[in-house]
Amino acid sequence: MSNLVEIRDLHFAYNSRPILKGLRMDFPRGKVIAVMGGSGCGKTTVLRLIGGQIRPQRGSVTVDGENVHQLDTEGLYRLRRKMGMLFQFGALFTDLSVFENVAFPLREHTDLPEELIRDLVLMKLNAVGLRNAHKLKPAEISGGMARRVAVARAIALDPQLIMYDEPFAGLDPISMGVTANLIRSLNEALGSTSILVSHDVHECFEIADYVYFMSAGAIVAEGTPADLLKSEDPYVKQFVHAAPDGPVPFHYPGRALADDLGLGGGA
Ligand SMILES: Nc1ncnc2c1ncn2[C@@H]1O[C@H](COP(=O)(O)OP(=O)(O)OP(=O)(O)O)[C@@H](O)[C@H]1O
């Protein structure tokens, strides 16, 4: 199958509040796919459904041919070994060294001997340029470096699927560029598939093969970055050019200002 992840008719609600409203998405093997959209549109929820942390009310998520929400606990655990996740803000364990942070998933999921863990951790840290920082604690490195350590941890088990939740949030422009290049080059080096949740148009368009735009729990546009840059779709134009108003309104919906000021022509 050419798609590593397939999402069909996916519906999800928190209690009775609908969050995702019938998504269809394909994530082809070997590609970097960006899922973009404003705050709260449901991007992180998509990642949590792919990881099996939450269950949809309707529809399916298939990863490597397996329906995530039909697996038993053991099956889900096995499938999760194929996934690496970079959490929002790339939170590291603050009391563990850089080395131990990256070793953590290896210790959790494997019985590898210590010498092998050491070599694997140093190789992953080398891939992100931080082999020589392995003894430091998270408090002793910069935010950009911490994000790269979190990337090294996400790829510790050589995952088939790497999910990045807002990997650029809070980084300076140089660290953003470094992280973006790293995401792309690691995807090539590992032969994996990457899902990139972000609202940074510049970085995503630079490295993604395909982009989904979400708004209010639905896909409103999709295509290659080149297609989307040419798009006349008002939503895409607003997002790509960061216009403050457009299909996503500046004003919270409700009464018109004229009505509130008692200027509404009628009654
Ligand atoms: N555990 C929860 N219980 C109830 N509502 C939640 C929960 N987690 C998220 N939500 C709501 O679900 C909606 C979608 O959240 P989600 O985190 O998927 O958005 P997002 O697109 O990733 O946004 P952001 O970029 O701000 O992280 C939001 O309105 C959020 O308030």
The ligand as an ORCA input file, in Angstrom:
! r2SCAN-3c Opt
* xyz 0 1
  N      -9.149     17.232     26.384
  C      -9.982     18.100     25.809
  N     -11.240     18.248     26.243
  C     -12.105     19.109     25.660
  N     -11.795     19.878     24.581
  C     -10.549     19.775     24.097
  C      -9.573     18.877     24.673
  N      -8.428     18.994     23.964
  C      -8.660     19.902     22.990
  N      -9.923     20.372     23.058
  C     -10.556     21.350     22.152
  O     -10.571     20.780     20.854
  C     -10.326     21.771     19.852
  C      -9.223     21.281     18.930
  O      -8.012     21.200     19.668
  P      -6.628     20.839     18.982
  O      -5.619     20.813     20.098
  O      -6.777     19.642     18.147
  O      -6.400     22.120     18.067
  P      -5.113     22.553     17.260
  O      -5.566     22.817     15.875
  O      -4.025     21.578     17.464
  O      -4.767     23.934     17.950
  P      -3.373     24.531     18.472
  O      -2.609     24.896     17.253
  O      -3.809     25.734     19.260
  O      -2.752     23.454     19.304
  C      -9.982     23.051     20.600
  O     -11.106     23.893     20.552
  C      -9.722     22.618     22.014
  O     -10.141     23.591     22.917
*
